[in-house]
Amino acid sequence: MSATEFFTALSVSEALAGFRPDRRTGTEQVDRDAALGRVPAAPVTSSAALPGFARSTVDGYAVRAADTYGASDALPAYFDLIGSVRMGTAADVAVRPGSAVQVPTGAVIPPEADAVVMVEHTQITMPEVIEVTRPIAVGDGIVRADEDVAIGAELAPAGRALRAQDLGLLAAAGVRRVEVCERPRVGVISTGDEVVPPETPELSPGQVRDATASALAALVVEAGGEPSPRGIVPDDPRALSTTLEAATRDCDVVVISAGSSVGARDETVAAVESLSDARLYCHGLAIKPGKPTLLAERAGVPIIGLPGNPLSALVVFRMVGLPVLRLVGGITHPPAEPTTTASMSRAVASAAGRLDVVQVRVREGVASPLFGASALLSLLTSADGYVVIPEAATGLDERATVTVTMYR
């Protein structure tokens, strides 16, 4: 079957819903303090209640709430001060009717006390006696022993990368190690006779340095993967097949930059077809930029063929490649992208049935579109973010309110 027969463009949403290769990474145990950004393979639950004891949330006096009923500035309630609780120790005195125990914030609540009155609502009138000028209810000023976390409660869900606050909660619960998904290993293949390593000091006419591979590797790292550069492959079907064969054996995802445009020099489809157990899913997405995108898999390993132009390649990988990478790496709750609301500085046309990704610069709530050829990588470096025009729309009006997805 020829390459052009596959060039029936799918929508991006169709591709993301239908292209779901079976490959998943394995799991490993890591120390909690090395788990930032790692993805739990199973929910992490607590074997103990937190904080583990009833504690005060204010500086004040532990009392029985019923003894404060009716207290006011004009008619305060009086309590015998019978002791105090030191931080980090258990209370050695119980509250009796009409008595109070001094407690600092975070201290253990003494037995028989059911509330803490704030020190601001009290006054020492004589040695060992305080007056309370305001009534309180049961539970005021107290955190229950299991109010933060109950025994068996979920500390961190599976499928969501661990954040700093998650690690803090795991530490509070005494969790030392976490079972996480292994980082997806992503093979990055560059193709083209004209492509040379970035370190090339002088370019011959027609040559271009490989900028796309470096940017793709950075996106892989941001998404929690491990890039595995496979070098530059010339426009030789046999060489590309050999490289693909090796990459799909020891990588979880394979990305090919360049070589996926429809034309006489398109060797990517032929190279994929030459692999045993390979299956082409589509060759063409209804997206601008990035229409000549290839999606395939071999033995469950996804293969993503990106357009040759750097801007198109990076836009497509962000929109399609990263969701695939996260799927393979066990991320079922992807992080929310930072967004802002802005007004378009000018109208932008679009074709119905195609998803358009427009790079924009944002200044004081106004989004200005940046236009240029998809070979111009500087458009991305100049942009603060991008606006997506959905397939059903035919463009954006001037001053239209849009959601801008901001680059980190």
C-alpha positions in Angstrom: 0.0 0.0 0.0 1.5 3.4 -0.9 2.2 6.2 1.6 -0.3 8.6 0.0 -3.2 6.1 0.6 -2.7 6.8 4.3 -2.9 10.6 4.0 -6.5 10.9 5.1 -6.4 13.4 7.9 -7.9 12.6 11.2 -8.9 15.2 13.7 -6.6 15.6 16.7 -9.4 14.5 19.1 -10.0 11.3 16.9 -6.3 10.6 17.0 -6.0 11.0 20.8 -9.1 8.9 21.4 -8.2 6.1 19.0 -4.4 5.9 19.1 -3.8 4.1 22.4 -0.9 1.7 22.1 -0.6 -1.0 24.7 2.9 -0.1 25.9 3.2 0.8 29.6 6.4 1.3 31.6 7.3 -1.0 34.5 7.5 0.1 38.1 10.2 0.7 40.6 10.7 1.7 44.2 12.2 5.2 44.9 13.0 7.1 48.1 10.3 9.6 49.0 12.8 12.5 48.8 13.7 11.5 45.2 10.1 11.1 44.1 9.3 14.7 43.0 7.6 14.5 39.6 7.4 10.7 39.7 4.1 9.0 39.1 2.7 6.5 41.7 1.9 3.2 40.1 -0.8 2.6 42.8 -2.6 4.8 45.3 -0.4 5.6 48.3 -2.4 5.1 51.5 -1.8 6.0 55.1 -1.2 3.3 57.8 -1.8 5.9 60.6 -4.1 8.8 61.3 -2.8 12.3 61.1 -2.1 14.3 63.1 -2.5 11.2 65.3 -3.7 13.1 68.4 -6.1 15.9 69.0 -4.2 19.2 68.9 -4.8 22.8 69.4 -5.0 25.2 66.5 -4.6 28.3 68.6 -2.7 29.6 71.6 -5.2 29.6 74.5 -6.8 27.4 77.1 -8.3 23.9 76.8 -11.7 23.8 78.5 -15.1 22.1 78.4 -17.2 24.2 75.9 -20.3 23.9 78.1 -18.6 25.8 80.8 -18.3 28.9 78.5 -22.0 29.2 77.6 -23.3 32.6 78.3 -19.9 34.2 78.8 -19.5 37.8 77.6 -17.5 40.9 78.3 -20.1 42.1 80.8 -20.5 38.7 82.4 -17.3 36.6 82.0 -17.0 33.0 83.0 -14.2 32.2 85.5 -11.9 29.1 85.3 -9.3 27.7 87.6 -6.0 27.4 85.8 -4.8 23.9 86.8 -1.8 23.4 84.5 -0.3 23.7 81.1 0.8 21.4 78.2 4.3 21.6 76.8 4.9 21.2 73.1 5.9 17.6 72.0 4.7 16.0 75.3 1.5 14.3 76.4 -0.8 16.2 78.7 -0.3 15.2 82.3 -3.5 16.8 83.6 -7.2 16.4 82.8 -9.7 19.2 82.5 -12.3 19.3 85.3 -15.6 21.2 85.3 -14.8 24.9 85.7 -11.0 24.4 85.1 -8.7 25.3 82.2 -5.3 24.1 80.9 -3.0 26.4 79.0 -2.0 25.1 75.6 0.1 26.5 72.8 -0.7 26.0 69.1 0.0 22.4 68.1 0.0 21.0 71.6 -1.9 17.9 72.7 -5.4 18.5 74.0 -5.7 17.3 77.6 -8.3 14.6 78.5 -11.9 15.7 79.0 -11.3 19.0 77.1 -13.5 19.5 74.0 -12.5 23.0 72.9 -9.8 25.6 73.1 -10.6 29.3 73.8 -8.2 31.7 72.2 -6.0 33.7 74.5 -7.3 36.9 73.0 -10.7 36.1 74.6 -9.3 35.6 78.0 -7.8 37.6 80.8 -5.8 36.6 83.9 -7.7 38.2 86.8 -5.7 36.7 89.7 -3.1 34.0 90.2 -4.4 30.6 88.8 -7.7 32.1 87.7 -8.7 33.3 84.2 -11.8 34.9 82.8 -13.4 34.0 79.5 -15.4 36.7 77.7 -16.9 34.7 74.8 -18.7 31.4 74.5 -17.2 28.6 72.3 -18.6 25.5 70.8 -17.4 21.9 71.0 -14.5 21.4 68.7 -13.5 25.1 68.4 -9.7 25.5 68.3 -9.1 21.7 67.9 -8.0 19.4 65.1 -9.2 15.9 65.6 -6.7 13.0 65.7 -7.7 11.9 62.2 -9.0 15.2 60.8 -6.0 15.6 58.4 -5.8 11.9 57.3 -7.7 8.9 58.5 -6.2 5.4 58.6 -6.3 3.9 55.1 -7.0 7.2 53.5 -5.4 8.0 50.1 -2.3 10.2 50.5 -1.5 10.4 46.7 -3.5 9.0 43.8 -2.1 6.7 41.1 -1.4 8.4 37.8 -0.7 11.9 39.0 2.9 13.2 39.3 4.0 13.8 42.9 4.2 17.5 43.9 6.1 19.2 46.7 3.0 19.2 48.9 2.4 15.5 48.2 5.9 14.7 49.5 5.2 16.7 52.6 2.1 14.7 53.3 4.0 11.4 52.7 6.6 12.5 55.1 4.0 13.4 57.7 2.6 9.9 57.3 6.0 8.2 57.6 6.1 6.9 54.0 9.7 6.3 53.2 9.5 4.7 49.7 7.0 4.9 46.9 6.3 2.5 44.0 6.3 4.6 40.9 6.1 4.1 37.1 9.4 4.0 35.4 10.2 7.0 33.3 9.3 6.3 29.6 12.4 6.0 27.5 11.8 8.0 24.3 13.9 7.3 21.2 14.4 10.5 19.2 15.4 10.0 15.6 16.4 12.8 13.2 16.3 12.2 9.5 17.5 14.0 6.3 20.6 14.3 4.2 20.6 18.0 5.0 20.5 17.7 8.8 23.8 17.9 10.6 24.7 17.8 14.4 24.1 21.1 16.3 27.8 21.2 17.1 28.7 21.6 13.4 30.8 24.8 13.3 30.3 25.7 9.7 27.4 24.8 7.5 27.7 24.0 3.8 25.0 25.3 1.5 21.8 23.4 2.0 22.7 22.1 5.5 20.8 22.8 8.7 21.7 22.0 12.3 19.4 19.6 14.1 17.5 21.9 16.3 14.3 19.8 16.6 15.9 16.9 18.5 17.2 19.1 21.3 13.8 20.7 21.8 12.0 17.4 21.6 14.4 16.0 24.3 13.6 18.9 26.5 9.9 18.4 26.1 10.3 14.7 26.9 12.1 15.6 30.2 9.4 18.1 31.1 6.8 15.4 30.6 8.7 13.0 32.9 10.4 10.9 30.3 14.0 10.1 29.4 15.2 11.0 26.0 17.3 8.5 24.1 18.9 10.3 21.1 19.4 8.0 18.1 21.3 10.4 16.0 20.7 11.6 12.4 19.7 9.1 9.8 20.2 9.9 6.1 17.4 9.7 3.5 17.9 5.9 3.2 15.0 3.6 3.8 17.2 0.7 4.9 19.1 2.9 7.4 15.9 4.3 8.8 14.4 0.8 9.1 17.4 -0.5 10.9 17.4 2.5 13.3 13.6 2.1 13.9 14.1 -1.7 14.5 16.6 -1.0 17.3 14.7 1.9 18.8 11.4 0.0 19.1 13.2 -2.9 20.8 14.5 -0.8 23.7 12.4 2.3 23.9 8.9 2.9 25.2 8.1 5.6 22.6 9.8 6.4 19.3 9.7 9.9 17.7 11.0 10.6 14.3 11.7 14.3 13.5 11.5 15.2 9.8 10.9 12.7 7.0 7.2 12.6 7.4 6.1 15.0 4.7 4.2 13.5 1.8 6.4 13.5 -1.3 9.1 11.7 -3.2 11.6 11.8 -0.2 9.1 10.5 2.3 10.7 7.3 3.6 9.1 7.1 7.0 6.0 5.2 6.0 8.0 2.7 4.0 10.4 2.2 6.9 7.6 1.6 9.4 5.9 -0.8 7.0 9.1 -2.8 6.7 9.1 -3.6 10.4 7.5 -6.9 11.5 4.5 -6.4 13.8 4.2 -2.7 12.8 0.8 -1.1 12.3 0.1 2.3 10.7 -2.7 4.1 12.5 -2.8 7.3 10.4 -0.7 9.5 8.2 -2.2 13.0 8.4 -3.8 15.1 11.1 -6.3 17.9 10.6 -4.1 20.4 12.4 -2.2 23.5 11.3 0.7 23.5 11.5 1.6 19.8 11.4 -0.8 18.0 9.0 1.8 15.4 7.7 2.0 13.6 11.0 2.3 9.8 11.2 1.1 7.6 14.0 2.0 4.0 14.2 3.0 1.3 16.6 5.1 -1.8 16.7 4.4 -4.5 19.3 2.6 -1.8 21.4 5.4 0.8 21.1 4.0 4.0 19.7 5.9 5.6 16.7 5.3 9.3 16.1 6.5 10.7 12.8 6.7 14.5 13.0 6.8 17.1 10.2 10.1 18.2 9.0 9.7 21.9 10.0 10.8 22.6 13.6 7.8 24.7 14.5 5.3 22.1 13.1 7.2 19.3 14.8 7.2 20.9 18.2 3.5 22.0 18.0 2.4 18.5 17.0 4.5 16.8 19.7 3.1 19.1 22.3 -0.5 18.5 21.2 -0.3 14.8 20.3 3.0 13.3 21.4 3.0 14.4 25.0 -0.5 12.8 25.7 0.9 9.5 24.2 4.0 9.8 26.3 2.0 10.4 29.4 -0.2 7.5 28.7 2.7 5.1 28.3 4.3 6.5 31.5 1.2 5.8 33.6 -0.1 9.4 33.9 -3.8 9.3 34.0 -4.2 12.7 35.7 -2.0 15.0 33.5 -1.0 18.4 35.0 -3.1 21.4 34.1 -1.4 23.8 31.7 -1.1 27.4 32.8 -3.6 29.6 31.0 -4.6 33.2 30.9 -7.6 35.0 29.3 -6.8 37.6 26.7 -8.4 39.6 23.9 -7.3 39.0 20.3 -5.5 42.0 18.8 -6.7 41.2 15.3 -8.9 38.7 13.5 -7.5 35.3 12.5 -8.9 33.1 9.8 -9.2 29.3 10.0 -10.6 26.5 7.9 -13.5 24.5 9.3 -12.6 20.9 10.1 -9.1 21.7 11.1 -7.5 22.5 14.4 -5.4 25.6 14.2 -2.7 26.3 16.8 -1.8 30.0 16.7 1.3 31.3 18.5 0.7 34.6 20.4 2.5 37.2 22.4 0.5 38.4 25.4 0.8 42.0 26.7 -1.6 43.6 29.2 -4.4 41.2 28.4 -4.1 41.4 24.6 -3.0 38.4 22.6 -1.2 39.3 19.3 -0.9 36.4 16.8 2.6 35.7 15.4 2.7 34.6 11.8 5.4 33.1 9.7 6.5 30.0 7.9 6.5 26.7 9.9 10.3 26.5 9.3 10.8 29.6 11.6 11.7 28.3 15.1 12.0 31.9 16.3 8.2 32.1 16.2 8.1 29.7 19.2 10.8 31.5 21.1 9.0 34.8 20.6 5.6 33.5 21.7 4.3 33.6 25.3 1.8 30.8 24.5 -0.7 29.6 22.0 -4.4 29.8 21.1 -6.3 26.8 19.8 -9.0 27.4 17.2 -11.2 24.4 17.3 -12.2 22.3 14.2 -15.7 23.7 14.1 -14.7 27.3 14.0 -13.8 29.3 11.0 -11.5 31.8 12.8 -11.4 34.3 15.6 -12.8 37.8 15.5 -10.8 40.9 16.5 -11.2 41.5 20.3 -12.5 37.9 20.7 -11.9 36.6 24.2 -9.6 33.6 24.1 -7.8 31.2 26.4 -4.1 31.3 26.0 -2.1 28.3 27.0 1.1 29.8 28.4 4.6 28.3 27.9 6.3 27.5 31.1 
